[in-house]
Amino acid sequence: MAAVQAHHRLFLASTCAGQQRRRLRPSRIAAPCRAAVSGGVRTAQSPSSSSSGSGSPSSLRLNLDWVDPRVVAVPTSSPGAQVEVEKLRAIAEAAADRAEMHDIIGRQRDNWNHLLLHSNNSLALAASVMAALAPAAPTVVALKASAGVLLASAAVTMAAVNKIQPSQLAEEQRNATRLWRQLERDVRATLALAAPVTRADVHDAMDRVLALDAAYPLPLLPGMLEKFPKTVEPTRWWPKKKQQQQQQRRAAVNKSNSFGSSSSRRRGARGNGWTPELEEEMRGILRVIKAKDEHQYITVGKMVLGLNKGLAVAGPALAGTAAVAAAFIGSGEAGAWASGAAVLGGALAAAANTVEHGGQLGMVFELLRNCAGFYRKMQEEIEANLGEADVERREDGEVLETKVALQLGRNTSELKQFRRLASPSFKDDDVKDFAGKLF
C-alpha cells in the first residue's frame, strides 16, 4: 500500500512539472482566438470547490460573462463579391419597376379597347340612322354629309384599332407583369441565400431581363409585336440557348437512359433523385407535350388568327363602302339604293367590330401563344435535364418531378402513366390524352 501511494505522488509531481513547462511555452493556438475575441475562454472554480480545495472537473464551470460579442471579428466578403450582390440587387429593383410599368400600361390599354370599341360602334350606328332618314328628310344634304363623315371616320379608326389590337396589348402586359414579378422573386431568393453571389448569377438574371424586354415590349411604335404574323410560334420569354447546345441536347435525349447499363440496374442506381423509371416518365411527358398540348394551342391559334384577320379587314372595308354609298343618297333613282347600302354597310361594320374587339380575339390569340410558350419552356427544361449524361449535374429528380406535376395540374403518382409512351414502338398518333390538365 505504501508503494502504491509513493507511486501516485511521483505521478502527480511529474504531471504538475509538465504543466508548468507547458505554461512557459508560447501558445500558438490561443493567439488567433484572442485576436478574434478580446480574450479567451477561462474556467473558474465554484466557491464550494475553492473552499474544499477539490480540483475535480465537476467543480469547474465556464465563465463567459466577460466575453464582449461586439468585438467578435466577422469575416467580410471580398469587394468583388459585394459588387455582384449590388448588381443583383439593382436587377431586382429594375424587375419590380418593370412589373409596375407593365401593370399600369396594361390597364390603360384595356381601357383603350373598351373606349374605342364603343366609340366606333357609336359612329357606325349613328351614321346608319342618318343614312336611313336622309331620303325622307328636307335637309338631305346635311344628313348625307354627316353620314358620310361619320362612316369615313369609323373606317379610319377601325383600321387603326385593328392594327394595334388593344385587347392583345393588354394581355401582353398582364402576362409580362406576372413574369417580371416572378423574376423579382427569384432574384430576391438568390440574394437571401447564404451562398455567395457569383458572376454567373448576375449574367443569368441579365439574360432573363433582356429576354423579357424582347418578348413584351412597352412602346407601340416602333417595337410593337406583329399582331398578324405569317407563322404562329409560341411566345418565348426565357433566354435562348446556343443552337449547338440544343442539337446536342436533343440528340442526347433520344439516346438510351443514363441508367441503361446492366450494372446500374443491378445496383438499383439512384443518383441525385433520378431513377430509370423517372427518366421514362420524363421522356413520355416530353413526347405528349410535343404531340398534343403545344400542337393543340398552335392549331387553335392559327384558326383564331385567321378569323381575326378577316374581321380586321371586313370592318373598315364595310364602313368605307357605306361612306361612299352615302355620297349618292338623294341623287335620282340610285338614291334609295345608296341609302340602303349605307345603312347595311354601317350596321355590318359595327357587327364585325363588336365580334372582333368585343370578343377580344387579339387577346385570345395572345393567350394561346403564351400557353404554347409555357409548354415549349417545359420541354426545354426537361430536355436540358435528360440531355445531361451525368445525373449528379442535373436538377434533383424528385424536385423536377414535383415541379412538372404542379405545372401540369397533376399529382406525382399520375405521371407514372406516361412511362409507356416513351417506348419507340408507341406512335404519336396513338397518344389520346393531353399532358396538361390545368389549361
C-alpha positions as CSV (number, residue, x, y, z in Angstrom):
1,M,0.0,0.0,0.0
2,A,2.8,2.4,0.8
3,A,4.5,1.6,-2.5
4,V,1.2,2.5,-4.3
5,Q,0.9,5.8,-2.5
6,A,4.5,6.7,-3.3
7,H,4.0,5.9,-7.0
8,H,0.9,8.1,-7.0
9,R,2.7,11.1,-5.5
10,L,5.5,10.6,-8.0
11,F,3.0,10.6,-10.9
12,L,1.3,13.8,-9.6
13,A,4.6,15.6,-9.3
14,S,5.7,14.8,-12.8
15,T,2.3,15.9,-14.1
16,C,2.5,19.3,-12.4
17,A,6.0,19.8,-13.6
18,G,4.9,19.1,-17.2
19,Q,2.1,21.6,-16.9
20,Q,4.4,24.3,-15.6
21,R,6.7,23.7,-18.6
22,R,3.8,23.9,-21.0
23,R,2.7,27.2,-19.5
24,L,6.2,28.7,-20.2
25,R,5.9,27.8,-23.9
26,P,4.4,30.4,-26.2
27,S,0.9,29.4,-27.3
28,R,0.3,29.3,-31.0
29,I,-3.3,28.2,-30.9
30,A,-4.8,30.7,-28.4
31,A,-3.4,33.7,-30.2
32,P,-5.9,33.7,-33.1
33,C,-8.7,33.3,-30.5
34,R,-7.5,36.3,-28.6
35,A,-7.3,38.2,-31.9
36,A,-10.8,37.3,-32.8
37,V,-12.2,37.7,-29.3
38,S,-10.8,40.1,-26.7
39,G,-9.5,37.2,-24.6
40,G,-10.0,33.5,-24.3
41,V,-12.4,31.3,-22.5
42,R,-11.4,30.6,-19.0
43,T,-12.8,28.5,-16.2
44,A,-13.3,29.4,-12.6
45,Q,-13.9,27.3,-9.6
46,S,-17.1,27.5,-7.7
47,P,-17.0,28.8,-4.2
48,S,-17.7,25.4,-2.8
49,S,-14.8,23.9,-4.7
50,S,-12.4,26.6,-3.8
51,S,-13.2,26.2,-0.1
52,S,-12.9,22.4,-0.3
53,G,-9.7,22.6,-2.5
54,S,-11.0,20.0,-4.8
55,G,-9.7,20.2,-8.4
56,S,-12.2,17.7,-10.0
57,P,-13.7,18.6,-13.4
58,S,-17.2,18.6,-11.9
59,S,-16.2,21.6,-9.8
60,L,-15.3,23.7,-12.8
61,R,-17.7,26.0,-14.6
62,L,-17.5,28.0,-17.8
63,N,-17.2,31.7,-17.2
64,L,-18.3,33.7,-20.3
65,D,-19.6,36.8,-18.6
66,W,-16.5,38.8,-19.6
67,V,-16.8,38.0,-23.4
68,D,-17.9,41.0,-25.4
69,P,-19.7,39.9,-28.5
70,R,-19.4,43.3,-30.2
71,V,-15.7,42.7,-30.7
72,V,-16.1,39.3,-32.4
73,A,-14.4,39.6,-35.8
74,V,-17.0,38.6,-38.6
75,P,-15.4,37.6,-41.9
76,T,-16.4,40.0,-44.6
77,S,-16.9,39.2,-48.2
78,S,-14.5,40.3,-50.8
79,P,-15.1,43.5,-52.7
80,G,-15.7,41.6,-55.9
81,A,-18.5,39.5,-54.3
82,Q,-20.0,42.7,-52.8
83,V,-20.2,44.2,-56.3
84,E,-22.0,41.2,-57.7
85,V,-24.5,41.5,-54.8
86,E,-25.1,45.1,-55.7
87,K,-25.6,44.2,-59.4
88,L,-28.2,41.6,-58.5
89,R,-29.9,44.0,-56.2
90,A,-30.1,46.5,-59.0
91,I,-31.7,43.9,-61.3
92,A,-34.3,43.1,-58.6
93,E,-35.2,46.8,-58.4
94,A,-35.4,47.0,-62.2
95,A,-37.7,44.0,-62.3
96,A,-40.0,45.5,-59.7
97,D,-40.1,48.7,-61.6
98,R,-40.8,46.9,-64.9
99,A,-43.7,45.0,-63.3
100,E,-45.3,48.2,-62.1
101,M,-44.9,49.8,-65.5
102,H,-46.5,46.8,-67.4
103,D,-49.3,46.7,-64.9
104,I,-50.2,50.4,-65.4
105,I,-49.9,50.3,-69.2
106,G,-51.9,47.1,-69.3
107,R,-54.8,48.7,-67.5
108,Q,-54.5,51.7,-69.8
109,R,-54.6,49.6,-73.0
110,D,-57.5,47.6,-71.7
111,N,-59.4,50.9,-71.3
112,W,-58.4,51.7,-74.9
113,N,-60.1,48.5,-76.1
114,H,-63.4,49.3,-74.4
115,L,-63.5,53.0,-75.3
116,L,-62.5,52.5,-78.9
117,L,-65.0,49.6,-79.3
118,H,-68.0,51.7,-78.1
119,S,-66.8,54.8,-80.0
120,N,-66.5,53.0,-83.3
121,N,-69.8,51.3,-82.9
122,S,-71.5,54.6,-82.0
123,L,-70.0,56.3,-85.1
124,A,-71.2,53.5,-87.4
125,L,-74.7,53.1,-86.0
126,A,-75.3,56.9,-85.8
127,A,-74.2,57.2,-89.4
128,S,-76.5,54.4,-90.4
129,V,-79.5,56.1,-88.8
130,M,-78.7,59.3,-90.6
131,A,-78.4,57.5,-93.9
132,A,-81.8,55.9,-93.4
133,L,-83.5,59.2,-92.6
134,A,-81.8,61.2,-95.3
135,P,-84.1,60.4,-98.3
136,A,-87.2,61.4,-96.5
137,A,-85.8,64.5,-94.7
138,P,-86.0,68.0,-96.2
139,T,-82.3,68.6,-95.3
140,V,-80.9,65.7,-97.4
141,V,-77.6,67.3,-98.0
142,A,-76.8,67.8,-94.3
143,L,-77.8,64.3,-93.3
144,K,-76.0,62.8,-96.3
145,A,-72.8,64.7,-95.4
146,S,-73.0,63.9,-91.8
147,A,-73.5,60.2,-92.5
148,G,-70.6,60.2,-94.9
149,V,-68.2,61.9,-92.5
150,L,-69.1,59.6,-89.6
151,L,-68.7,56.5,-91.7
152,A,-65.4,57.6,-93.1
153,S,-64.2,58.4,-89.5
154,A,-65.4,55.0,-88.4
155,A,-63.5,53.3,-91.2
156,V,-60.2,55.1,-90.3
157,T,-60.4,54.5,-86.6
158,M,-61.4,50.9,-87.1
159,A,-58.3,50.3,-89.3
160,A,-56.1,52.0,-86.7
161,V,-57.6,49.9,-83.8
162,N,-57.3,46.7,-85.8
163,K,-53.6,47.4,-86.5
164,I,-52.7,47.8,-82.8
165,Q,-55.2,45.3,-81.3
166,P,-55.7,46.9,-77.8
167,S,-57.0,43.7,-76.2
168,Q,-53.9,41.8,-77.4
169,L,-51.7,44.5,-76.0
170,A,-53.5,44.3,-72.6
171,E,-52.9,40.6,-72.5
172,E,-49.2,41.0,-73.3
173,Q,-48.9,43.5,-70.4
174,R,-50.8,41.2,-68.0
175,N,-48.5,38.3,-68.7
176,A,-45.4,40.4,-68.6
177,T,-46.4,41.7,-65.2
178,R,-46.6,38.2,-63.8
179,L,-43.3,37.2,-65.3
180,W,-41.5,40.3,-64.1
181,R,-42.7,39.7,-60.6
182,Q,-41.6,36.1,-60.8
183,L,-38.1,37.3,-61.9
184,E,-38.0,39.7,-59.0
185,R,-38.9,36.9,-56.5
186,D,-36.2,34.6,-58.0
187,V,-33.6,37.3,-57.7
188,R,-34.6,38.2,-54.1
189,A,-34.4,34.5,-53.2
190,T,-30.9,34.3,-54.6
191,L,-29.9,37.3,-52.5
192,A,-31.4,35.8,-49.4
193,L,-29.4,32.6,-49.7
194,A,-26.3,32.1,-47.6
195,A,-24.3,31.1,-50.7
196,P,-22.2,33.9,-52.2
197,V,-23.5,35.6,-55.4
198,T,-21.4,34.8,-58.4
199,R,-21.0,36.4,-61.8
200,A,-22.9,33.6,-63.4
201,D,-26.0,34.5,-61.2
202,V,-25.8,38.1,-62.5
203,H,-25.4,37.0,-66.1
204,D,-28.4,34.6,-65.8
205,A,-30.6,37.4,-64.4
206,M,-29.5,39.9,-67.0
207,D,-30.3,37.4,-69.8
208,R,-33.8,36.9,-68.4
209,V,-34.3,40.7,-68.2
210,L,-33.3,41.1,-71.9
211,A,-35.4,38.1,-73.0
212,L,-38.5,39.6,-71.2
213,D,-37.9,43.0,-72.7
214,A,-37.8,41.5,-76.2
215,A,-40.9,39.3,-75.6
216,Y,-43.1,42.0,-74.2
217,P,-42.0,45.5,-75.4
218,L,-43.5,48.6,-73.9
219,P,-43.6,51.0,-76.9
220,L,-46.2,50.9,-79.6
221,L,-44.3,52.3,-82.5
222,P,-41.6,51.2,-83.1
223,G,-41.1,48.0,-81.3
224,M,-44.7,46.6,-81.1
225,L,-45.0,42.9,-81.7
226,E,-46.5,41.8,-85.0
227,K,-50.2,41.3,-84.5
228,F,-50.9,39.3,-87.6
229,P,-47.7,37.1,-88.1
230,K,-47.4,34.8,-91.1
231,T,-46.4,31.9,-88.9
232,V,-47.7,31.2,-85.4
233,E,-44.9,30.4,-83.0
234,P,-45.0,30.0,-79.2
235,T,-44.1,33.1,-77.2
236,R,-40.6,33.0,-75.9
237,W,-39.8,34.9,-72.7
238,W,-36.7,33.0,-71.5
239,P,-33.1,33.2,-72.8
240,K,-32.2,31.3,-75.9
241,K,-29.6,28.6,-75.6
242,K,-27.0,28.2,-78.3
243,Q,-28.2,26.2,-81.3
244,Q,-25.3,23.7,-81.0
245,Q,-26.2,23.0,-77.4
246,Q,-29.8,22.5,-78.3
247,Q,-28.9,20.0,-81.0
248,Q,-26.6,18.1,-78.7
249,R,-29.3,18.0,-76.0
250,R,-32.0,16.7,-78.4
251,A,-29.6,14.0,-79.6
252,A,-28.8,13.0,-76.0
253,V,-32.5,12.9,-75.1
254,N,-33.1,10.4,-77.9
255,K,-30.4,8.1,-76.7
256,S,-30.8,5.3,-74.1
257,N,-31.3,6.1,-70.5
258,S,-28.4,7.2,-68.3
259,F,-29.3,4.2,-66.1
260,G,-29.5,1.9,-69.1
261,S,-26.4,-0.1,-68.3
262,S,-26.9,-3.5,-66.7
263,S,-24.6,-2.8,-63.9
264,S,-26.5,0.3,-62.9
265,R,-29.8,-1.6,-63.0
266,R,-28.3,-4.4,-60.9
267,R,-27.2,-1.9,-58.3
268,G,-30.6,-0.2,-58.4
269,A,-28.8,3.1,-59.2
270,R,-30.3,6.2,-57.8
271,G,-28.3,9.4,-58.2
272,N,-29.5,12.9,-57.3
273,G,-33.1,11.8,-57.1
274,W,-33.1,10.2,-60.6
275,T,-34.1,6.6,-61.3
276,P,-34.7,4.8,-64.6
277,E,-38.4,4.9,-64.0
278,L,-38.3,8.7,-63.6
279,E,-36.4,9.1,-66.8
280,E,-39.0,7.1,-68.6
281,E,-41.7,9.3,-67.1
282,M,-40.0,12.5,-68.3
283,R,-39.5,11.1,-71.8
284,G,-43.1,10.2,-72.0
285,I,-44.3,13.6,-70.8
286,L,-41.9,15.3,-73.2
287,R,-43.4,13.3,-76.1
288,V,-47.0,14.0,-75.1
289,I,-46.4,17.7,-74.7
290,K,-44.9,18.0,-78.2
291,A,-47.5,15.9,-79.9
292,K,-50.7,17.1,-78.2
293,D,-50.5,20.1,-75.9
294,E,-48.3,22.5,-77.8
295,H,-49.7,21.3,-81.1
296,Q,-53.3,22.0,-79.9
297,Y,-52.6,25.6,-78.9
298,I,-50.7,26.3,-82.1
299,T,-53.6,24.9,-84.2
300,V,-56.3,26.8,-82.4
301,G,-54.1,29.9,-82.5
302,K,-54.0,29.7,-86.3
303,M,-57.8,29.5,-86.5
304,V,-58.3,32.5,-84.2
305,L,-55.6,34.4,-86.2
306,G,-57.4,33.7,-89.5
307,L,-60.8,34.8,-88.1
308,N,-59.2,38.0,-86.6
309,K,-57.6,38.8,-89.9
310,G,-60.9,38.5,-91.8
311,L,-62.8,40.7,-89.3
312,A,-59.9,43.3,-89.2
313,V,-60.3,43.7,-93.0
314,A,-64.1,43.4,-93.1
315,G,-64.9,46.2,-90.6
316,P,-63.0,49.1,-92.2
317,A,-64.0,47.9,-95.7
318,L,-67.7,47.8,-94.9
319,A,-67.5,51.2,-93.2
320,G,-65.6,52.7,-96.2
321,T,-68.1,51.2,-98.6
322,A,-71.0,52.7,-96.6
323,A,-69.3,56.1,-96.7
324,V,-69.0,56.0,-100.5
325,A,-72.7,54.9,-100.8
326,A,-73.8,57.8,-98.5
327,A,-72.4,60.3,-101.0
328,F,-75.0,59.1,-103.6
329,I,-78.0,59.5,-101.3
330,G,-80.8,61.6,-102.9
331,S,-79.3,61.5,-106.4
332,G,-82.1,60.2,-108.6
333,E,-83.1,56.5,-108.8
334,A,-79.8,55.4,-107.2
335,G,-80.5,57.4,-104.1
336,A,-82.8,54.8,-102.5
337,W,-80.3,52.0,-103.2
338,A,-77.4,54.2,-101.9
339,S,-79.3,54.9,-98.7
340,G,-79.9,51.1,-98.1
341,A,-76.3,50.3,-98.9
342,A,-75.0,52.9,-96.4
343,V,-77.3,51.6,-93.7
344,L,-76.4,48.0,-94.3
345,G,-72.7,48.7,-94.5
346,G,-72.6,50.7,-91.3
347,A,-74.6,48.0,-89.4
348,L,-72.3,45.2,-90.7
349,A,-69.2,47.2,-89.8
350,A,-70.5,47.7,-86.3
351,A,-71.2,44.0,-86.0
352,A,-67.8,43.0,-87.3
353,N,-66.1,45.4,-84.9
354,T,-68.1,44.1,-82.0
355,V,-67.2,40.5,-82.7
356,E,-63.5,41.3,-83.2
357,H,-62.9,43.6,-80.2
358,G,-65.9,42.8,-78.0
359,G,-64.9,39.1,-78.3
360,Q,-61.2,40.2,-77.8
361,L,-59.9,37.9,-80.5
362,G,-56.5,39.5,-80.2
363,M,-56.4,38.7,-76.5
364,V,-57.4,35.1,-77.2
365,F,-54.7,34.7,-79.8
366,E,-52.0,36.1,-77.5
367,L,-53.3,33.8,-74.7
368,L,-52.9,30.8,-77.0
369,R,-49.4,31.8,-78.0
370,N,-48.5,32.2,-74.3
371,C,-49.9,28.8,-73.4
372,A,-47.9,27.2,-76.3
373,G,-44.8,29.0,-75.0
374,F,-45.5,27.6,-71.5
375,Y,-45.3,24.1,-72.8
376,R,-42.3,24.9,-75.0
377,K,-40.4,26.1,-71.9
378,M,-41.3,23.0,-70.1
379,Q,-40.0,20.9,-73.0
380,E,-36.6,22.7,-72.9
381,E,-36.3,22.3,-69.2
382,I,-36.9,18.5,-69.4
383,E,-34.6,18.2,-72.4
384,A,-31.9,20.1,-70.5
385,N,-32.0,17.6,-67.7
386,L,-32.3,14.5,-69.8
387,G,-29.6,15.7,-72.1
388,E,-27.1,15.8,-69.3
389,A,-25.4,12.4,-69.1
390,D,-24.0,13.0,-65.6
391,V,-27.1,12.7,-63.3
392,E,-25.2,14.5,-60.5
393,R,-25.1,17.7,-62.6
394,R,-28.9,17.6,-63.2
395,E,-31.6,19.2,-61.2
396,D,-32.7,17.0,-58.4
397,G,-35.1,14.4,-59.9
398,E,-37.7,14.4,-57.2
399,V,-37.8,18.2,-57.2
400,L,-38.2,18.3,-61.0
401,E,-40.9,15.7,-60.9
402,T,-42.9,17.8,-58.4
403,K,-42.4,20.9,-60.5
404,V,-43.6,19.2,-63.6
405,A,-46.6,17.7,-61.8
406,L,-47.7,21.1,-60.5
407,Q,-47.3,22.8,-63.8
408,L,-49.4,20.1,-65.5
409,G,-52.0,20.2,-62.7
410,R,-51.5,16.6,-61.8
411,N,-50.4,14.5,-58.9
412,T,-46.9,13.0,-59.0
413,S,-48.4,9.5,-58.9
414,E,-50.4,10.3,-62.1
415,L,-47.1,10.9,-64.0
416,K,-46.4,7.1,-64.0
417,Q,-48.9,6.5,-66.8
418,F,-46.6,8.3,-69.2
419,R,-43.8,5.7,-68.9
420,R,-45.3,3.5,-71.6
421,L,-45.4,6.5,-74.0
422,A,-41.6,6.7,-74.0
423,S,-41.3,3.5,-75.9
424,P,-40.2,4.0,-79.6
425,S,-42.9,1.5,-80.7
426,F,-45.6,3.8,-79.4
427,K,-46.7,6.2,-82.3
428,D,-47.6,9.8,-81.8
429,D,-51.0,9.2,-83.4
430,D,-51.8,6.8,-80.6
431,V,-51.5,9.5,-78.0
432,K,-55.0,10.4,-77.0
433,D,-54.7,12.2,-73.6
434,F,-53.1,15.5,-73.0
435,A,-50.3,16.0,-70.5
436,G,-51.7,19.2,-69.0
437,K,-54.9,19.3,-67.0
438,L,-54.5,22.8,-65.7
439,F,-55.2,24.5,-69.0
